[in-house]
């Protein structure tokens, strides 16, 4: 995980990690309000170890946050900010907030010396799954202020499906998330409540958009590392250009292989192992 987070070479000030499908999507798991604190605590423990083992400072033994929990740090009375480990271990990272909704999980870690300047951490969940409300699809959004800048991070899992027209369901989910996400006002009445009201917004997660190419062609281009050709047929890029979704948003530059779907603990894409007969194939995509 240290390599993935680049903690040893280019450590960041803030780490925002978003996950999807952290629990099996069984009937009992997708009901609104389902949370599994053991899973969240396990992930947070792994993340804490990865982030803080890369520093030369000792790691304090705070219990990392469970679902939807701001760490029990002391408040600076004058600023309503978080401020605990900044004076003791300024280069260590603390989890300021984490939240799970079914398989969607987001956790945010901040360098210790920044904690006094973090204010008004809050979460908002939107379920877009079965019947338009269950939490197997949807988003978990986090808002906080750093100094005078409001930041919002949206971790989402949009509708699946590889048939023609399924992209409309994904577009609809994104629109629903933008419409229904609301944050609490808190003690400061001028805090932004909607996603687009924040100074900086980052949307991450499994958006589930596909590539408009036959499966065999897609896999061939992956082998050749022809990312640019694949991107020309990227479904999300097409929907953006047509103005059907995420109007005004900018996607980061893609110079890497499709991120979905691999066999566990391997670099082999799902459906490429000829020994696994009868296995459902899923063409690689970002």
Secondary structure, 3 states (H helix, E strand, C coil): CHHHHCCCCCCCCEEEEEECCCCCCCCCCCCCCCCCHHHHHHHHHHHHHHHHHCCCCCCCCCCCCCCCCCCCCCEECCCCEECCHHHCCCCCEEEEEEEEECCEEEEEEEEHHHHHHEEEEEEEEEECCHHHCCCCCEEEEEEEEECCEEEEEEEEECCCCCCCCCHHHHHHHHHHHHHHCCCCCCCCCCCCCCHHHCCEEEEEEECCCCECCCHHHHHHHHHHCCHHHHHHCEHHHHHHHHCCCCCCCCCCCCCCCCCECECCCCCCECCCCCCCCCCCCCCCEC
